[in-house]
Amino acid sequence: MSDILEKIKQKDPEQTEFHQAIQEVFETIKPVLDRNPEYGQASIMERITEPERTIIFRVPWMDDSGVVHVNRGFRVEMNSAIGPYKGGLRFHPSVNLSILKFLGFEQVFKNALTTLPIGGGKGGSDFDPKGKSDTEVMRFCQSFMSELYRHIGPNTDIPAGDIGVGAREIGYLFGMYKKLSNEFAGVLTGKSLSWGGSLIRPEATGYGCVYFAAEMLATQNDSLEGKKCLVSGSGNVAQYTIEKILHLGGKAVTVSDSSGYIYDETGIDADKLAFVMQLKNDRRGRIKEYADKYPEAVYTATDEAMTYNPLWNHRADCAFPSATQNEINETDAANLIENGVRLVAEGANMPSTSEAVTLFLDNNLLFAPGKAANAGGVAVSGLEMSQNSMRINWPRDEVDNRLKGIMKSIHTSCINASEQYGKPGNYVAGANIAGFVKVVDAMLDQGIV
């Protein structure tokens, strides 16, 4: 497999995040390939690492001053072997083809683990919604969708939100799709409840991650009750991770954004969490304001030049990285281990570098990779698709119970696959193998396409 990875690196040398995602999968599925030589004969590895379709397009839009700007739009339709492409749209200056291919590649296996019939894709733009007015965001979304609508549909490709794409952006995108296609279809998930959305969807990724962590602890006859937890990020994933930690008796003590983080030894209770939600969702303010309101909390500024993130250098029992890719490096991982953390569950996509993951596994931490732990978001997106198809809305408890059941099923699949292929207790290997086998078997059934 090293020769395949080398060819990929030579073909696209600048796509380092994509190379990282592929290498992690390659390292864990070797026992599967050894046991199933027909996979190699069908050039499965070459096919599964090449997107079925990559779409890149220009997105011109006008700001409130009448100045025209041009951004770049993307949609990577990675694999549709088990269902239509499904994956989020990300609006952030860091968006490029490497990041979207890595996210799409991860999404393929994550979606396979959910037990739902959905393939994998990812998309977005280098547009930054931060600091833009509602009308500027609307103009951008309408321009973006005026091209994307040609390539998506309820049975083809169903995007959702991701970083920078929340309820506001989904609304503008859906409105333009409806106008251009002349149909009201379940083509986007993460919609508002009044026009096709699902209960629990905003909470799903965070809730699901904590449900998965609870399943991991249950294998050790333990629970989240009384556990001190470090959480990064302050968007939907972090917010609802903290909420579910509270529900299960744990205590979250950190929350962060791109400027820095707060450490609150007393714990982020329901009232403090409500303030964070109002600060980030309604006012789009900076997390430093938390420390201004609650003087018992300590704010620490951070920047990309730092060699480690001090958020991960506090004593705790569990860590839930919920911000962005590669936010935990080898030094951070060592600090977490040194400070007593015994469980790491990834709420974000690939938030730990490969060196950090190796350190976690070598020290026998309970480590849940994002493709398993954060699959709750896409799982409830799949449930939203089902509700749209049937023109019904399930009550909150039903969606939450289905989410909990899916996360329990993903946990079981990871455990069973890791044991079947000689890696007992290794959730990285278990998640990769379980997702890989399901997708590859479907590809083989469908021929060389």
C-alpha positions in Angstrom: 0.0 0.0 0.0 3.0 2.3 0.5 3.4 2.5 -3.3 -0.3 3.6 -3.7 0.2 6.3 -1.1 3.4 7.5 -2.8 1.6 7.8 -6.1 -1.1 9.8 -4.4 1.5 12.1 -2.9 3.2 12.5 -6.2 -0.1 13.3 -8.0 -1.2 15.9 -5.4 1.9 16.8 -3.3 0.3 19.8 -1.6 -2.7 17.8 -0.2 -1.1 17.0 3.2 -4.4 16.6 5.2 -5.7 14.2 2.6 -2.4 12.2 2.8 -2.7 12.1 6.6 -6.3 10.7 6.4 -5.3 8.0 3.9 -2.2 6.9 5.8 -4.2 6.4 9.0 -6.7 4.2 7.2 -4.0 2.3 5.3 -2.1 1.5 8.5 -5.1 -0.1 10.1 -6.7 -2.1 7.2 -3.7 -4.2 6.2 -5.1 -7.3 8.1 -8.3 -6.9 6.0 -6.4 -6.8 2.7 -4.2 -9.8 3.8 -7.3 -11.8 4.5 -9.2 -10.7 1.4 -6.9 -10.8 -1.7 -9.8 -10.0 -4.0 -9.7 -6.4 -2.8 -6.3 -6.0 -4.2 -7.1 -7.6 -7.5 -10.0 -5.1 -8.0 -7.7 -2.1 -7.3 -10.0 -1.1 -4.5 -7.4 1.1 -2.8 -6.8 3.2 -5.9 -10.5 3.6 -6.5 -11.6 4.4 -2.9 -9.0 7.1 -2.6 -10.0 8.9 -5.8 -13.2 11.0 -5.6 -15.9 10.0 -8.0 -16.4 13.6 -8.9 -14.7 16.9 -7.9 -16.5 20.2 -8.7 -14.7 23.6 -8.4 -16.4 26.8 -9.3 -16.3 30.6 -9.1 -18.5 32.4 -6.5 -18.9 36.1 -7.2 -20.9 38.2 -4.7 -21.4 41.9 -3.8 -20.9 43.3 -0.3 -23.0 46.0 1.3 -20.7 48.7 -0.1 -21.3 47.6 -3.7 -17.8 46.0 -4.0 -17.7 42.6 -5.9 -15.7 39.8 -4.4 -14.8 36.4 -5.8 -14.4 33.2 -3.8 -13.9 29.6 -4.8 -16.6 26.9 -4.3 -16.1 23.2 -4.0 -18.0 19.9 -3.8 -16.1 16.7 -3.5 -18.4 13.7 -4.2 -16.2 11.0 -2.8 -18.1 7.7 -2.9 -21.7 6.7 -3.5 -21.4 2.9 -3.2 -23.9 2.6 -0.4 -26.1 5.6 -1.1 -26.2 9.2 -2.3 -23.4 11.5 -1.3 -23.8 13.0 2.2 -21.6 15.5 4.0 -21.4 19.1 5.1 -20.5 22.4 3.6 -17.7 24.4 5.3 -17.3 28.2 4.8 -13.9 29.2 6.2 -10.7 30.9 4.8 -8.8 27.6 5.3 -11.0 25.6 2.9 -9.1 24.1 0.1 -9.2 20.8 -1.9 -6.9 18.9 0.4 -9.1 19.6 3.5 -12.3 18.8 1.6 -10.9 15.5 0.2 -9.7 14.5 3.7 -13.1 15.3 5.1 -14.9 13.5 2.2 -12.7 10.4 2.6 -13.4 10.3 6.4 -17.1 10.9 5.7 -17.4 7.8 3.5 -16.4 5.5 6.4 -18.2 7.5 9.0 -21.5 7.3 7.1 -21.0 3.6 6.5 -20.8 3.1 10.3 -24.1 4.8 10.9 -26.0 1.8 9.4 -27.8 4.3 7.1 -27.7 4.0 3.3 -25.6 7.2 2.6 -22.4 7.7 0.7 -19.7 10.3 1.5 -18.9 13.8 0.2 -17.9 17.3 1.4 -17.9 20.8 0.1 -17.7 24.5 0.9 -15.8 27.7 0.1 -12.9 29.8 1.3 -15.5 32.5 2.1 -15.4 33.8 5.7 -18.9 34.6 7.1 -17.4 36.1 10.2 -18.0 39.8 10.4 -20.4 39.7 7.3 -23.9 41.1 7.5 -26.9 38.9 7.0 -27.5 40.4 3.5 -23.8 39.8 2.5 -24.1 36.1 3.7 -27.4 35.8 1.8 -25.9 37.1 -1.5 -22.9 34.8 -1.1 -25.1 31.7 -0.4 -27.3 32.5 -3.3 -24.4 32.8 -5.7 -22.8 29.6 -4.3 -26.1 27.7 -4.8 -26.6 29.0 -8.3 -23.8 26.7 -9.4 -24.0 23.9 -6.8 -27.7 23.2 -7.5 -26.8 21.5 -10.8 -24.9 18.8 -8.9 -27.1 17.9 -5.9 -30.5 16.5 -5.2 -32.4 14.3 -2.7 -31.3 11.1 -4.4 -27.9 12.4 -5.6 -26.1 14.5 -3.1 -27.5 16.0 0.1 -25.2 18.6 1.7 -25.5 19.8 5.3 -23.8 22.4 7.5 -20.3 22.4 8.9 -17.9 25.1 10.2 -19.3 28.5 9.2 -22.6 27.0 7.8 -25.4 27.1 10.4 -29.1 27.5 10.3 -28.9 31.0 8.7 -26.7 29.8 5.8 -28.7 26.5 5.3 -31.8 28.7 5.0 -30.4 31.0 2.3 -28.9 28.0 0.4 -32.2 26.1 0.5 -34.2 29.1 -0.6 -32.1 29.5 -3.7 -32.2 25.8 -4.5 -36.0 25.8 -4.2 -36.2 28.8 -6.5 -33.8 27.4 -9.2 -35.1 23.8 -9.1 -38.8 24.7 -8.7 -39.3 22.0 -6.1 -39.5 21.7 -2.3 -37.2 18.7 -1.8 -35.1 17.3 1.1 -31.9 18.3 -0.6 -30.2 19.9 2.5 -30.2 18.8 6.1 -29.9 21.0 9.1 -33.0 22.9 8.1 -35.2 24.8 10.5 -38.0 22.8 12.2 -40.8 24.8 10.6 -39.7 23.7 7.0 -38.4 20.2 7.1 -35.8 20.1 9.8 -35.4 17.4 12.5 -35.5 17.7 16.2 -32.1 16.9 17.8 -30.2 17.8 14.6 -28.3 20.8 16.2 -27.4 18.7 19.2 -26.7 15.5 17.4 -22.9 15.6 16.9 -22.2 16.7 20.5 -24.8 14.3 22.0 -23.6 11.4 19.9 -20.0 12.0 20.9 -20.8 11.8 24.6 -23.1 8.8 24.1 -20.1 7.0 22.4 -17.8 8.0 25.3 -20.3 6.6 27.7 -20.3 3.3 25.8 -16.5 3.2 26.0 -16.5 3.8 29.7 -19.2 1.2 30.2 -16.7 -1.4 28.9 -14.6 -0.5 32.0 -17.7 -0.6 34.3 -17.4 3.2 34.6 -19.5 6.2 33.6 -19.2 10.0 33.1 -20.6 10.6 36.6 -18.2 13.0 38.4 -15.7 13.1 35.5 -13.9 16.4 34.8 -13.8 17.1 31.1 -11.8 19.3 28.8 -13.8 20.5 25.7 -12.4 22.7 22.9 -14.4 24.8 20.5 -17.6 26.8 21.2 -19.8 26.0 18.2 -22.7 23.5 18.0 -20.5 20.4 18.7 -18.8 21.9 21.8 -22.0 23.4 23.1 -24.0 20.2 23.0 -21.1 18.1 24.1 -21.0 20.2 27.3 -24.8 19.9 27.6 -24.8 16.1 27.4 -21.8 15.8 29.8 -23.9 17.8 32.3 -26.9 15.5 31.7 -24.8 12.4 32.4 -23.3 13.9 35.6 -19.9 15.1 34.3 -18.3 18.6 34.6 -16.9 20.5 31.6 -14.3 23.1 32.6 -13.1 24.6 29.2 -14.5 26.1 26.1 -12.5 28.0 23.3 -12.5 29.9 20.1 -9.8 30.9 17.6 -8.6 33.7 19.9 -8.2 31.7 23.2 -9.9 29.6 25.8 -11.4 29.8 29.3 -10.8 27.5 32.2 -13.6 27.4 34.8 -12.6 25.2 37.7 -16.1 25.4 39.1 -17.6 23.9 35.9 -19.7 25.2 33.1 -23.2 24.7 34.4 -26.5 25.1 32.6 -26.7 28.9 33.1 -23.1 29.4 31.9 -23.7 27.2 28.9 -26.8 29.3 28.1 -24.5 32.4 28.1 -22.0 30.7 25.8 -24.8 29.8 23.4 -26.2 33.3 23.4 -22.7 34.7 23.0 -21.7 32.5 20.0 -25.0 31.8 18.3 -26.8 35.2 18.6 -24.0 37.8 19.0 -21.1 35.9 17.4 -18.9 37.3 20.2 -15.5 36.2 21.5 -15.1 33.6 24.3 -13.1 36.1 26.3 -16.5 37.7 27.4 -17.1 34.5 29.4 -14.3 35.5 31.8 -15.6 39.1 31.9 -19.0 37.8 33.1 -17.8 35.0 35.3 -14.6 36.2 37.2 -14.0 32.7 38.6 -13.0 31.7 35.0 -9.5 32.3 33.6 -9.0 33.4 30.0 -5.8 32.5 28.1 -5.1 33.9 24.6 -3.7 31.5 22.1 -2.4 31.7 18.5 -1.2 29.4 15.7 2.5 30.2 16.5 2.3 28.3 19.8 3.9 24.9 19.9 1.2 23.4 22.1 -2.3 24.4 23.2 -2.5 25.1 27.0 -6.2 24.1 27.0 -4.9 20.5 27.0 -2.6 21.1 29.9 -5.1 20.9 32.8 -5.9 17.9 35.1 -8.9 16.1 33.9 -10.5 12.7 33.3 -11.8 13.0 29.7 -11.1 15.2 26.7 -13.5 16.1 23.9 -11.6 18.0 21.0 -14.5 19.7 19.2 -12.9 22.5 17.3 -11.0 21.6 14.1 -8.5 19.3 12.5 -5.0 18.7 14.0 -5.7 20.8 17.1 -4.0 18.2 19.4 -0.3 17.6 18.5 2.2 15.2 20.1 3.0 17.7 22.9 -0.7 18.2 23.7 -1.2 14.4 23.8 1.6 14.0 26.2 0.2 16.8 28.4 -3.2 15.1 28.4 -1.7 11.8 29.5 0.5 13.5 32.1 -2.6 15.2 33.6 -4.5 12.0 34.1 -6.9 12.0 31.0 -7.9 8.4 30.3 -10.5 9.0 27.5 -10.3 11.1 24.4 -13.4 11.3 22.1 -13.1 13.3 18.9 -16.0 15.6 18.3 -14.2 17.4 15.4 -12.9 15.7 12.3 -9.3 14.4 12.7 -8.5 16.8 15.6 -5.5 14.7 16.6 -2.3 14.4 14.6 -1.1 11.0 13.7 1.7 11.3 16.3 -0.9 12.2 19.0 -3.0 9.2 18.1 0.0 6.9 18.3 0.7 8.3 21.8 -2.9 7.7 22.9 -2.9 4.1 21.7 0.6 3.3 23.1 -0.6 4.5 26.5 -3.8 2.5 26.3 -6.2 5.4 26.5 -9.8 4.9 25.5 -9.5 6.8 22.2 -12.5 7.3 19.9 -11.6 8.6 16.4 -13.9 11.2 14.8 -15.3 8.9 12.2 -16.9 6.9 15.0 -17.4 9.4 17.8 -18.8 12.3 15.8 -21.0 10.3 13.5 -24.1 11.4 15.4 -24.5 14.5 13.3 -24.7 12.7 10.0 -26.8 10.0 11.6 -29.5 12.5 12.5 -29.1 14.1 9.0 -29.9 10.7 7.7 -33.0 10.6 10.0 -34.0 14.0 8.7 -33.8 12.7 5.1 -36.1 9.8 6.1 -38.6 12.2 7.7 -38.5 14.4 4.6 -39.2 11.4 2.4 -42.2 10.4 4.5 -43.4 14.0 5.0 -43.5 13.5 8.8 -41.7 14.8 11.9 -40.7 12.4 14.7 -40.9 13.7 18.3 -37.7 14.7 20.2 -37.5 11.5 22.3 -37.8 9.3 19.3 -35.0 11.0 17.4 -32.8 11.1 20.5 -33.4 7.4 21.2 -32.6 6.5 17.5 -29.4 8.6 17.8 -28.4 6.8 21.1 -29.2 3.4 19.4 -27.0 4.3 16.4 -24.1 5.4 18.5 -24.4 2.1 20.5 -24.4 0.2 17.2 -21.3 2.1 15.9 -19.5 1.2 19.2 -20.4 -2.4 18.9 -19.3 -2.5 15.2 -15.9 -1.0 16.2 -15.4 -3.5 19.0 -16.4 -6.5 16.9 -14.2 -5.4 13.9 -11.2 -4.7 16.1 -11.5 -8.2 17.7 -12.1 -10.0 14.4 -8.9 -8.6 12.9 -6.6 -8.9 15.9 -6.8 -5.4 17.3 -9.0 -5.8 20.4 -10.0 -2.5 22.0 -8.4 -0.4 19.3 -11.3 1.9 18.2 -9.2 3.4 15.4 -8.7 0.1 13.7 -12.2 -1.0 14.5 -13.8 2.1 12.9 -11.7 2.0 9.9 -12.1 -1.7 9.3 -15.9 -1.8 9.9 -16.5 1.2 7.6 -14.0 0.0 4.9 -15.4 -3.5 4.6 -19.0 -2.3 4.2 -18.1 0.2 1.5 -15.7 -2.1 -0.4 -18.1 -5.0 -0.5 -20.7 -2.7 -2.0 -18.2 -1.4 -4.6 -17.3 -5.0 -5.6 -21.0 -5.9 -6.0 -21.5 -3.0 -8.4 -18.6 -3.8 -10.7 -15.8 -1.5 -12.0 -17.6 1.8 -12.1 
